[in-house]
Amino acid sequence: MNTPTTRTRVFWVLALCIIVTCTAVGGALLFELSVIGHAVSDFRRDEAMAQAAIARGEPATLEERFDPPYLKQYGLDRSLYTDSHGNFSPTGADWRQWGLRTKAAATVMWLGHDPPGTWWTFVQIKCVDRFPQAHADSEPIVDVADACLGEPH
């Protein structure tokens, strides 16, 4: 027989479980959004600094212009991800190995301009993560990203 005390306890246990679950999920989401936000702003800052150095006439080799050193900080070393034609073309296998910071920087790089926001970037990364072709080892991930971005770069 359910007494008011038993119902109250069940209610509070259920409420506590819901609160703990929401806190865990919300905390993980906020952490991911924080990583993405910092990665986007850091990438843009590093890119702007490299372009300013070139504009000031600081010497840079052709290799440094083609494969800027700051890309290595994000795991986007062009020499690691070139296809048979010499183009920067990471695959689905590469995407699966990348961390969130690298995925955010790659999304900004492929977009070609600042993304509309951290949440938008998060949604694009999750779209690529879910896209079936992103799991093909040989599929150029930029093609998958283009499908998710919904706009050519």
PyMOL CGO cylinders between C-alpha atoms (Angstrom):
from pymol import cmd
from pymol.cgo import CYLINDER

trace = [
    CYLINDER, 0.00, 0.00, 0.00, 1.35, 3.42, -0.99, 0.3, 1, 1, 1, 1, 1, 1,
    CYLINDER, 1.35, 3.42, -0.99, 1.36, 5.86, 1.85, 0.3, 1, 1, 1, 1, 1, 1,
    CYLINDER, 1.36, 5.86, 1.85, 1.87, 9.59, 1.43, 0.3, 1, 1, 1, 1, 1, 1,
    CYLINDER, 1.87, 9.59, 1.43, 5.38, 9.20, 2.88, 0.3, 1, 1, 1, 1, 1, 1,
    CYLINDER, 5.38, 9.20, 2.88, 6.29, 6.51, 0.33, 0.3, 1, 1, 1, 1, 1, 1,
    CYLINDER, 6.29, 6.51, 0.33, 4.96, 8.63, -2.54, 0.3, 1, 1, 1, 1, 1, 1,
    CYLINDER, 4.96, 8.63, -2.54, 6.90, 11.63, -1.28, 0.3, 1, 1, 1, 1, 1, 1,
    CYLINDER, 6.90, 11.63, -1.28, 10.11, 9.62, -1.09, 0.3, 1, 1, 1, 1, 1, 1,
    CYLINDER, 10.11, 9.62, -1.09, 9.60, 8.21, -4.58, 0.3, 1, 1, 1, 1, 1, 1,
    CYLINDER, 9.60, 8.21, -4.58, 8.93, 11.72, -5.87, 0.3, 1, 1, 1, 1, 1, 1,
    CYLINDER, 8.93, 11.72, -5.87, 12.11, 13.12, -4.30, 0.3, 1, 1, 1, 1, 1, 1,
    CYLINDER, 12.11, 13.12, -4.30, 14.25, 10.21, -5.50, 0.3, 1, 1, 1, 1, 1, 1,
    CYLINDER, 14.25, 10.21, -5.50, 12.88, 10.61, -9.01, 0.3, 1, 1, 1, 1, 1, 1,
    CYLINDER, 12.88, 10.61, -9.01, 13.39, 14.39, -8.88, 0.3, 1, 1, 1, 1, 1, 1,
    CYLINDER, 13.39, 14.39, -8.88, 16.95, 13.90, -7.64, 0.3, 1, 1, 1, 1, 1, 1,
    CYLINDER, 16.95, 13.90, -7.64, 17.70, 11.45, -10.47, 0.3, 1, 1, 1, 1, 1, 1,
    CYLINDER, 17.70, 11.45, -10.47, 16.33, 13.88, -13.04, 0.3, 1, 1, 1, 1, 1, 1,
    CYLINDER, 16.33, 13.88, -13.04, 18.35, 16.76, -11.58, 0.3, 1, 1, 1, 1, 1, 1,
    CYLINDER, 18.35, 16.76, -11.58, 21.57, 14.72, -11.53, 0.3, 1, 1, 1, 1, 1, 1,
    CYLINDER, 21.57, 14.72, -11.53, 21.02, 13.54, -15.12, 0.3, 1, 1, 1, 1, 1, 1,
    CYLINDER, 21.02, 13.54, -15.12, 20.27, 17.06, -16.38, 0.3, 1, 1, 1, 1, 1, 1,
    CYLINDER, 20.27, 17.06, -16.38, 23.31, 18.44, -14.57, 0.3, 1, 1, 1, 1, 1, 1,
    CYLINDER, 23.31, 18.44, -14.57, 25.59, 15.78, -16.06, 0.3, 1, 1, 1, 1, 1, 1,
    CYLINDER, 25.59, 15.78, -16.06, 24.28, 16.25, -19.60, 0.3, 1, 1, 1, 1, 1, 1,
    CYLINDER, 24.28, 16.25, -19.60, 24.23, 20.04, -19.28, 0.3, 1, 1, 1, 1, 1, 1,
    CYLINDER, 24.23, 20.04, -19.28, 27.76, 20.10, -17.87, 0.3, 1, 1, 1, 1, 1, 1,
    CYLINDER, 27.76, 20.10, -17.87, 29.09, 17.96, -20.71, 0.3, 1, 1, 1, 1, 1, 1,
    CYLINDER, 29.09, 17.96, -20.71, 27.33, 20.15, -23.28, 0.3, 1, 1, 1, 1, 1, 1,
    CYLINDER, 27.33, 20.15, -23.28, 28.66, 23.35, -21.71, 0.3, 1, 1, 1, 1, 1, 1,
    CYLINDER, 28.66, 23.35, -21.71, 32.17, 21.89, -21.69, 0.3, 1, 1, 1, 1, 1, 1,
    CYLINDER, 32.17, 21.89, -21.69, 31.95, 21.00, -25.40, 0.3, 1, 1, 1, 1, 1, 1,
    CYLINDER, 31.95, 21.00, -25.40, 30.58, 24.44, -26.26, 0.3, 1, 1, 1, 1, 1, 1,
    CYLINDER, 30.58, 24.44, -26.26, 33.40, 26.04, -24.27, 0.3, 1, 1, 1, 1, 1, 1,
    CYLINDER, 33.40, 26.04, -24.27, 36.03, 24.01, -26.14, 0.3, 1, 1, 1, 1, 1, 1,
    CYLINDER, 36.03, 24.01, -26.14, 34.47, 24.92, -29.49, 0.3, 1, 1, 1, 1, 1, 1,
    CYLINDER, 34.47, 24.92, -29.49, 34.19, 28.61, -28.61, 0.3, 1, 1, 1, 1, 1, 1,
    CYLINDER, 34.19, 28.61, -28.61, 37.81, 28.82, -27.52, 0.3, 1, 1, 1, 1, 1, 1,
    CYLINDER, 37.81, 28.82, -27.52, 39.01, 26.82, -30.54, 0.3, 1, 1, 1, 1, 1, 1,
    CYLINDER, 39.01, 26.82, -30.54, 37.17, 29.10, -32.97, 0.3, 1, 1, 1, 1, 1, 1,
    CYLINDER, 37.17, 29.10, -32.97, 38.46, 32.30, -31.38, 0.3, 1, 1, 1, 1, 1, 1,
    CYLINDER, 38.46, 32.30, -31.38, 42.02, 30.93, -31.02, 0.3, 1, 1, 1, 1, 1, 1,
    CYLINDER, 42.02, 30.93, -31.02, 42.04, 29.74, -34.64, 0.3, 1, 1, 1, 1, 1, 1,
    CYLINDER, 42.04, 29.74, -34.64, 40.80, 33.09, -35.92, 0.3, 1, 1, 1, 1, 1, 1,
    CYLINDER, 40.80, 33.09, -35.92, 43.38, 34.95, -33.79, 0.3, 1, 1, 1, 1, 1, 1,
    CYLINDER, 43.38, 34.95, -33.79, 46.23, 32.75, -35.02, 0.3, 1, 1, 1, 1, 1, 1,
    CYLINDER, 46.23, 32.75, -35.02, 45.07, 33.07, -38.61, 0.3, 1, 1, 1, 1, 1, 1,
    CYLINDER, 45.07, 33.07, -38.61, 44.82, 36.87, -38.32, 0.3, 1, 1, 1, 1, 1, 1,
    CYLINDER, 44.82, 36.87, -38.32, 48.30, 37.09, -36.76, 0.3, 1, 1, 1, 1, 1, 1,
    CYLINDER, 48.30, 37.09, -36.76, 49.79, 35.01, -39.59, 0.3, 1, 1, 1, 1, 1, 1,
    CYLINDER, 49.79, 35.01, -39.59, 48.08, 37.16, -42.23, 0.3, 1, 1, 1, 1, 1, 1,
    CYLINDER, 48.08, 37.16, -42.23, 49.20, 40.36, -40.49, 0.3, 1, 1, 1, 1, 1, 1,
    CYLINDER, 49.20, 40.36, -40.49, 52.79, 39.12, -40.48, 0.3, 1, 1, 1, 1, 1, 1,
    CYLINDER, 52.79, 39.12, -40.48, 52.59, 38.48, -44.22, 0.3, 1, 1, 1, 1, 1, 1,
    CYLINDER, 52.59, 38.48, -44.22, 51.00, 41.90, -44.79, 0.3, 1, 1, 1, 1, 1, 1,
    CYLINDER, 51.00, 41.90, -44.79, 53.85, 43.54, -42.84, 0.3, 1, 1, 1, 1, 1, 1,
    CYLINDER, 53.85, 43.54, -42.84, 56.26, 41.90, -45.24, 0.3, 1, 1, 1, 1, 1, 1,
    CYLINDER, 56.26, 41.90, -45.24, 57.79, 39.50, -42.75, 0.3, 1, 1, 1, 1, 1, 1,
    CYLINDER, 57.79, 39.50, -42.75, 59.67, 36.82, -44.63, 0.3, 1, 1, 1, 1, 1, 1,
    CYLINDER, 59.67, 36.82, -44.63, 57.77, 33.60, -45.06, 0.3, 1, 1, 1, 1, 1, 1,
    CYLINDER, 57.77, 33.60, -45.06, 58.70, 30.68, -47.23, 0.3, 1, 1, 1, 1, 1, 1,
    CYLINDER, 58.70, 30.68, -47.23, 56.30, 29.33, -49.78, 0.3, 1, 1, 1, 1, 1, 1,
    CYLINDER, 56.30, 29.33, -49.78, 55.89, 26.27, -47.53, 0.3, 1, 1, 1, 1, 1, 1,
    CYLINDER, 55.89, 26.27, -47.53, 54.92, 28.49, -44.56, 0.3, 1, 1, 1, 1, 1, 1,
    CYLINDER, 54.92, 28.49, -44.56, 52.37, 30.31, -46.69, 0.3, 1, 1, 1, 1, 1, 1,
    CYLINDER, 52.37, 30.31, -46.69, 50.91, 27.07, -48.03, 0.3, 1, 1, 1, 1, 1, 1,
    CYLINDER, 50.91, 27.07, -48.03, 51.04, 25.21, -44.71, 0.3, 1, 1, 1, 1, 1, 1,
    CYLINDER, 51.04, 25.21, -44.71, 51.03, 27.86, -41.95, 0.3, 1, 1, 1, 1, 1, 1,
    CYLINDER, 51.03, 27.86, -41.95, 52.75, 26.72, -38.74, 0.3, 1, 1, 1, 1, 1, 1,
    CYLINDER, 52.75, 26.72, -38.74, 49.71, 27.55, -36.59, 0.3, 1, 1, 1, 1, 1, 1,
    CYLINDER, 49.71, 27.55, -36.59, 47.71, 24.79, -38.30, 0.3, 1, 1, 1, 1, 1, 1,
    CYLINDER, 47.71, 24.79, -38.30, 49.93, 22.23, -36.55, 0.3, 1, 1, 1, 1, 1, 1,
    CYLINDER, 49.93, 22.23, -36.55, 48.62, 23.49, -33.19, 0.3, 1, 1, 1, 1, 1, 1,
    CYLINDER, 48.62, 23.49, -33.19, 45.19, 22.29, -34.23, 0.3, 1, 1, 1, 1, 1, 1,
    CYLINDER, 45.19, 22.29, -34.23, 46.31, 18.98, -35.73, 0.3, 1, 1, 1, 1, 1, 1,
    CYLINDER, 46.31, 18.98, -35.73, 45.67, 20.26, -39.25, 0.3, 1, 1, 1, 1, 1, 1,
    CYLINDER, 45.67, 20.26, -39.25, 49.14, 19.81, -40.68, 0.3, 1, 1, 1, 1, 1, 1,
    CYLINDER, 49.14, 19.81, -40.68, 48.56, 19.84, -44.42, 0.3, 1, 1, 1, 1, 1, 1,
    CYLINDER, 48.56, 19.84, -44.42, 51.45, 17.43, -45.01, 0.3, 1, 1, 1, 1, 1, 1,
    CYLINDER, 51.45, 17.43, -45.01, 49.58, 14.73, -43.06, 0.3, 1, 1, 1, 1, 1, 1,
    CYLINDER, 49.58, 14.73, -43.06, 46.35, 15.01, -45.03, 0.3, 1, 1, 1, 1, 1, 1,
    CYLINDER, 46.35, 15.01, -45.03, 47.23, 15.44, -48.70, 0.3, 1, 1, 1, 1, 1, 1,
    CYLINDER, 47.23, 15.44, -48.70, 45.55, 13.41, -51.41, 0.3, 1, 1, 1, 1, 1, 1,
    CYLINDER, 45.55, 13.41, -51.41, 47.17, 12.04, -54.58, 0.3, 1, 1, 1, 1, 1, 1,
    CYLINDER, 47.17, 12.04, -54.58, 46.84, 15.49, -56.21, 0.3, 1, 1, 1, 1, 1, 1,
    CYLINDER, 46.84, 15.49, -56.21, 48.57, 17.29, -53.34, 0.3, 1, 1, 1, 1, 1, 1,
    CYLINDER, 48.57, 17.29, -53.34, 45.35, 18.87, -52.03, 0.3, 1, 1, 1, 1, 1, 1,
    CYLINDER, 45.35, 18.87, -52.03, 44.49, 19.11, -48.34, 0.3, 1, 1, 1, 1, 1, 1,
    CYLINDER, 44.49, 19.11, -48.34, 41.94, 16.32, -48.08, 0.3, 1, 1, 1, 1, 1, 1,
    CYLINDER, 41.94, 16.32, -48.08, 41.48, 14.56, -44.73, 0.3, 1, 1, 1, 1, 1, 1,
    CYLINDER, 41.48, 14.56, -44.73, 39.15, 11.57, -44.80, 0.3, 1, 1, 1, 1, 1, 1,
    CYLINDER, 39.15, 11.57, -44.80, 36.44, 10.15, -42.59, 0.3, 1, 1, 1, 1, 1, 1,
    CYLINDER, 36.44, 10.15, -42.59, 39.10, 8.09, -40.83, 0.3, 1, 1, 1, 1, 1, 1,
    CYLINDER, 39.10, 8.09, -40.83, 41.00, 11.29, -39.99, 0.3, 1, 1, 1, 1, 1, 1,
    CYLINDER, 41.00, 11.29, -39.99, 37.84, 13.01, -38.74, 0.3, 1, 1, 1, 1, 1, 1,
    CYLINDER, 37.84, 13.01, -38.74, 37.08, 10.14, -36.37, 0.3, 1, 1, 1, 1, 1, 1,
    CYLINDER, 37.08, 10.14, -36.37, 40.55, 10.47, -34.81, 0.3, 1, 1, 1, 1, 1, 1,
    CYLINDER, 40.55, 10.47, -34.81, 40.38, 14.23, -34.36, 0.3, 1, 1, 1, 1, 1, 1,
    CYLINDER, 40.38, 14.23, -34.36, 39.46, 15.87, -31.09, 0.3, 1, 1, 1, 1, 1, 1,
    CYLINDER, 39.46, 15.87, -31.09, 36.78, 18.51, -30.73, 0.3, 1, 1, 1, 1, 1, 1,
    CYLINDER, 36.78, 18.51, -30.73, 39.29, 21.38, -30.96, 0.3, 1, 1, 1, 1, 1, 1,
    CYLINDER, 39.29, 21.38, -30.96, 40.62, 20.11, -34.30, 0.3, 1, 1, 1, 1, 1, 1,
    CYLINDER, 40.62, 20.11, -34.30, 37.11, 19.55, -35.66, 0.3, 1, 1, 1, 1, 1, 1,
    CYLINDER, 37.11, 19.55, -35.66, 36.13, 23.11, -34.70, 0.3, 1, 1, 1, 1, 1, 1,
    CYLINDER, 36.13, 23.11, -34.70, 39.23, 24.60, -36.35, 0.3, 1, 1, 1, 1, 1, 1,
    CYLINDER, 39.23, 24.60, -36.35, 38.68, 22.52, -39.49, 0.3, 1, 1, 1, 1, 1, 1,
    CYLINDER, 38.68, 22.52, -39.49, 35.05, 23.66, -39.68, 0.3, 1, 1, 1, 1, 1, 1,
    CYLINDER, 35.05, 23.66, -39.68, 36.11, 27.31, -39.47, 0.3, 1, 1, 1, 1, 1, 1,
    CYLINDER, 36.11, 27.31, -39.47, 38.88, 26.74, -42.02, 0.3, 1, 1, 1, 1, 1, 1,
    CYLINDER, 38.88, 26.74, -42.02, 36.50, 25.09, -44.50, 0.3, 1, 1, 1, 1, 1, 1,
    CYLINDER, 36.50, 25.09, -44.50, 33.78, 27.67, -43.92, 0.3, 1, 1, 1, 1, 1, 1,
    CYLINDER, 33.78, 27.67, -43.92, 36.21, 30.44, -44.84, 0.3, 1, 1, 1, 1, 1, 1,
    CYLINDER, 36.21, 30.44, -44.84, 34.75, 33.01, -42.44, 0.3, 1, 1, 1, 1, 1, 1,
    CYLINDER, 34.75, 33.01, -42.44, 33.60, 33.28, -38.86, 0.3, 1, 1, 1, 1, 1, 1,
    CYLINDER, 33.60, 33.28, -38.86, 30.79, 30.87, -38.09, 0.3, 1, 1, 1, 1, 1, 1,
    CYLINDER, 30.79, 30.87, -38.09, 27.44, 32.31, -36.95, 0.3, 1, 1, 1, 1, 1, 1,
    CYLINDER, 27.44, 32.31, -36.95, 28.09, 31.12, -33.42, 0.3, 1, 1, 1, 1, 1, 1,
    CYLINDER, 28.09, 31.12, -33.42, 29.36, 28.42, -31.11, 0.3, 1, 1, 1, 1, 1, 1,
    CYLINDER, 29.36, 28.42, -31.11, 26.08, 26.53, -31.10, 0.3, 1, 1, 1, 1, 1, 1,
    CYLINDER, 26.08, 26.53, -31.10, 26.00, 26.57, -34.93, 0.3, 1, 1, 1, 1, 1, 1,
    CYLINDER, 26.00, 26.57, -34.93, 29.56, 25.19, -35.06, 0.3, 1, 1, 1, 1, 1, 1,
    CYLINDER, 29.56, 25.19, -35.06, 28.62, 22.50, -32.52, 0.3, 1, 1, 1, 1, 1, 1,
    CYLINDER, 28.62, 22.50, -32.52, 25.64, 21.46, -34.66, 0.3, 1, 1, 1, 1, 1, 1,
    CYLINDER, 25.64, 21.46, -34.66, 27.80, 21.29, -37.80, 0.3, 1, 1, 1, 1, 1, 1,
    CYLINDER, 27.80, 21.29, -37.80, 30.37, 19.09, -36.06, 0.3, 1, 1, 1, 1, 1, 1,
    CYLINDER, 30.37, 19.09, -36.06, 27.61, 16.79, -34.78, 0.3, 1, 1, 1, 1, 1, 1,
    CYLINDER, 27.61, 16.79, -34.78, 26.14, 16.67, -38.30, 0.3, 1, 1, 1, 1, 1, 1,
    CYLINDER, 26.14, 16.67, -38.30, 29.46, 15.48, -39.75, 0.3, 1, 1, 1, 1, 1, 1,
    CYLINDER, 29.46, 15.48, -39.75, 29.80, 13.01, -36.87, 0.3, 1, 1, 1, 1, 1, 1,
    CYLINDER, 29.80, 13.01, -36.87, 26.40, 11.52, -37.77, 0.3, 1, 1, 1, 1, 1, 1,
    CYLINDER, 26.40, 11.52, -37.77, 26.74, 11.68, -41.55, 0.3, 1, 1, 1, 1, 1, 1,
    CYLINDER, 26.74, 11.68, -41.55, 27.23, 8.11, -42.88, 0.3, 1, 1, 1, 1, 1, 1,
    CYLINDER, 27.23, 8.11, -42.88, 29.95, 9.11, -45.35, 0.3, 1, 1, 1, 1, 1, 1,
    CYLINDER, 29.95, 9.11, -45.35, 32.00, 10.57, -42.50, 0.3, 1, 1, 1, 1, 1, 1,
    CYLINDER, 32.00, 10.57, -42.50, 32.61, 7.01, -41.41, 0.3, 1, 1, 1, 1, 1, 1,
    CYLINDER, 32.61, 7.01, -41.41, 34.06, 5.90, -44.74, 0.3, 1, 1, 1, 1, 1, 1,
    CYLINDER, 34.06, 5.90, -44.74, 37.81, 5.77, -44.46, 0.3, 1, 1, 1, 1, 1, 1,
    CYLINDER, 37.81, 5.77, -44.46, 38.35, 7.06, -47.98, 0.3, 1, 1, 1, 1, 1, 1,
    CYLINDER, 38.35, 7.06, -47.98, 35.61, 9.72, -48.18, 0.3, 1, 1, 1, 1, 1, 1,
    CYLINDER, 35.61, 9.72, -48.18, 37.07, 13.25, -48.26, 0.3, 1, 1, 1, 1, 1, 1,
    CYLINDER, 37.07, 13.25, -48.26, 35.61, 14.76, -45.12, 0.3, 1, 1, 1, 1, 1, 1,
    CYLINDER, 35.61, 14.76, -45.12, 35.37, 18.22, -46.71, 0.3, 1, 1, 1, 1, 1, 1,
    CYLINDER, 35.37, 18.22, -46.71, 32.65, 16.84, -49.01, 0.3, 1, 1, 1, 1, 1, 1,
    CYLINDER, 32.65, 16.84, -49.01, 30.72, 15.65, -45.97, 0.3, 1, 1, 1, 1, 1, 1,
    CYLINDER, 30.72, 15.65, -45.97, 31.31, 18.99, -44.23, 0.3, 1, 1, 1, 1, 1, 1,
    CYLINDER, 31.31, 18.99, -44.23, 30.00, 20.83, -47.31, 0.3, 1, 1, 1, 1, 1, 1,
    CYLINDER, 30.00, 20.83, -47.31, 26.79, 18.80, -47.15, 0.3, 1, 1, 1, 1, 1, 1,
    CYLINDER, 26.79, 18.80, -47.15, 26.37, 19.69, -43.48, 0.3, 1, 1, 1, 1, 1, 1,
    CYLINDER, 26.37, 19.69, -43.48, 27.36, 23.33, -43.85, 0.3, 1, 1, 1, 1, 1, 1,
    CYLINDER, 27.36, 23.33, -43.85, 24.75, 23.79, -46.52, 0.3, 1, 1, 1, 1, 1, 1,
    CYLINDER, 24.75, 23.79, -46.52, 26.85, 26.38, -48.25, 0.3, 1, 1, 1, 1, 1, 1,
    CYLINDER, 26.85, 26.38, -48.25, 29.93, 26.16, -50.44, 0.3, 1, 1, 1, 1, 1, 1,
    CYLINDER, 29.93, 26.16, -50.44, 33.12, 27.75, -49.22, 0.3, 1, 1, 1, 1, 1, 1,
]
cmd.load_cgo(trace, "trace")
